[in-house]
Amino acid sequence: MEELKRINKHISETGFCSRRAADKLVESGRVSVNGKIAEVGTKISATDIVSVDNKPIGASAKKIYLAFNKPILVTCTTDTRDPDNIIDFIRYKERIFPIGRLDKMSEGLIFLTNDGDIVNKILRSENSNEKEYVVKVDNEITKDFLYKMSNGVNILDTITKKCKTQKTGKYEFKIILTQGINRQIRRMCEALGYKVKKLKRVRIMNIDLGNLSVGKLRELSKSEIEGLLKNS
């Protein structure tokens, strides 16, 4: 099992300040771990991103923005106790973490970064950001199905927001969501008597998956990063 390190020790080892000064930074709420405010005594792993005043410190100070085509069976967690975690699968040279989630049985586009500030911005505005998926199901796509998917489905004691859908094959359709409900598309389909056979995310906001192969990643371009920052 990976050894955890107290956050004040980690900060001091980067040369940022002493352990005592690090404790004061934590107490004042200026230190975050993966975008979340830290507490005195917090322990971190080697894959966690520690920031002071929203600026990553240590070896990961350079901001990293990556697009990854996640395969199925990979989990979007930084917890290395999970044998299928995304961090060990990628084995990137710097410490990074995923923005948001894509469930284990789904594949496609997900962002990874060491920029805790942009994570907070994107997650806060998640219910206005477009995310596009290609979905294959076990029954034939009908106009009634698309109409109901587009106009809201009752799941988890709520009605989903209106969205855009398009039939792309006998058993396949595209859907563009602006919500982030857990396993939303699968739950919507199940509520209408359909079972998802394959789910792939092909776009988030201004960034398309394109021809990025499954299991591969690439750095976002300058224009993509600018669009991401602007939209979030």
N, C-alpha and C positions, 0 to 999 in steps of 0.2 A: 504494500500500500504506500502511496506517495506521502512523503513527509510534509507536514504543514509547518509554516513559519509564522511567528507573530508579526503583525504588520509593522510595529515600530522597529523591529530588527531588520525587516526587509528595506524599509525606507532609509535607515542608517547605512545599510550595506551598499545602497546606490550612491552614497556620498551626498545625498540631498541635505541631511542634517543629522543631529545626534538622536539617540533613542528618546531622550527626555523631550527634545524639541518635537520629535515625531508624535509623541503622546499628546502634546499640546495642540498640534495640528488636527489630530483625530478628534480630540475633545471639542474643538471649535467647529467641527463639521466640515472641514476643508478637504478631507481625504475621502476618496471613494474607491470601491473595488468593483470593477466591471460596471461602472456607472451608478452604483448604489452607495450611499453614505455609509462609511465604516464606523465601527464602535471600538473603544479601547479594548484591547485583548483579542480583536478579530484575528483569525488565523487564515492564511492564504496558501494557495498552491503555486507551483511554478508557472501555471498557465493563466493565472489571474492577472488582470491589468490594474495596477494601482496608480491613481491620479491624485495630484494635489492642485486644488483650484481648477479642476477639470482638465489638467494637462498631465498626460502620462509621464511617469518618471522612470529613470533607469534606461536599460537597453532598448526598450520599446517606445522611446520618446518620439521617434519619427512616426507620423500618422500613416496607417496602413488601411487601404480600402480594397477588399477583394470580392470578386464574384465567384461562386462555387456552384457546380452542378452536382447537387447531393444525390447519391444513389439511395435506393431503398435500403432499409435495415441500418442506416447510419442515424444516430440520435443527435439532435441539436442541443448538446449539453457540454459544458466544460468540466463536468465531474468525471475525472479519469477512472473512478471506480466502476463506471459503466463501460464494459468492454467494447461497446459499439459507438463510443463517443466521437464526435466530429473532430475534436482536437487531435487525438491519436491517429485518426484516419488520415488527416491532412499532413500532420507532422511539419508544420510551417516553422521556419527558422526563428520567427519572433512570436511573442505571446499575442494571441488574438482570441476573439470570441465572437459567436454568431449574433446577428441582429435579428431578434424575433425567433420564430420557430417554423419548422416544416416537419410534420409528423413522420414517424419512423417508416411507415409504409408508403410514403410519398417521395417523389424525386423532383429535382429541378433547382431553380435559382434560390440561393440564399446568400446574404452578404455576411462577410466577416471583417472585423476591424479591431483596432486597439484604441479607437476614439470613443471614449465613454460619453462625450457630449453629444455626438451625432446619434448614438444609440438612444439616449433620452429623448431627443427631438423626434426621431422617427417613431418610437413607440408611443409618444404622447399624441402624435398626429396620425396614428395607425388607422383610425376610423375615417380618414379622408384620403388616404393614399390608395391608389389603384394597385391591385395584384391580379394578374391574369393567369388562368389555369386551363389546361387541356385535360378533359376527363373522359374516360371510357367506362361504360356501365354495362350491366348484364341484360338490360331490356332495350328495345328499340326506342329511340328518341322521338317523342311526339310533340305536337304543337302545345298540347295541354300541359305537358311536363315542363317545357321551356317557359310557358306563361307563368306557371306557378313558381318556378325557380326564380324568375325575374321579379315577381311582385311580392315576394316574401313568404317564408315557410316557418311554421311554428316549431321551434326547437328550443329545448332548455328553458321553457316558460317565457319565451320571447319570440317576436316575429322578426325575421331577418330583414335587413334593409333592402330596398329595391336594388337590383343589379342588372348588368347586361349579360345576355346569353346568346349563343349562336350555334346552330346545328352544323357540325363539320363532317358527320358521317352517320351511318345507320345507328351506331352505338356510341357515338362520340360527339361531344359538344365543348365549346369554349365558354368560360364564365369569368367575368371581371368583378371582383369584390372590393368593397371599401370598408370591410369589417375584419375583425381578427378573432372571431369566436373559435374556441378550440374544436378542431376537426369539423369545421363548419360545413364544407361541401359534402363530406361523407354523411353527416347528420341530416342535411337537407335532402339528399338523395334517398336515404333510408326512410325519411318521413313520407316520401312520395312512392315508396315501394320499389326503389331501385337500389342496387348495390354497386359501389364503385369497384371496378376491376383494376384501374390504373389512374393515377392522379399525378400530373406534372405541372409545376409552376414555371411559366415561361417568361414572365415579366413582373418586375416590381417598380412602380413609379415610372421613371424615364429610362430604365435599364432593361434590355432584353437579354434572354439567355443566349439567343443566337445559335451559333454552331459549336458552342462549348461542349466538349464531350463529357459524358457521365463520369464523375469522379475526378474531374479536372477543375482547376481554378485559374483565374487570371486577375491581374490588377485592373482596377477601374481606370478609364482614361480621365484626363483632366476635365474634359467637358462633361463626362458622366458624373464626376464628383461634384462639379459646380452645380449641375442640375439637381443632384441628390440633396445638397446643402440648401439650395434655393427652395425646393419643394417641401423640405422638412421644416 
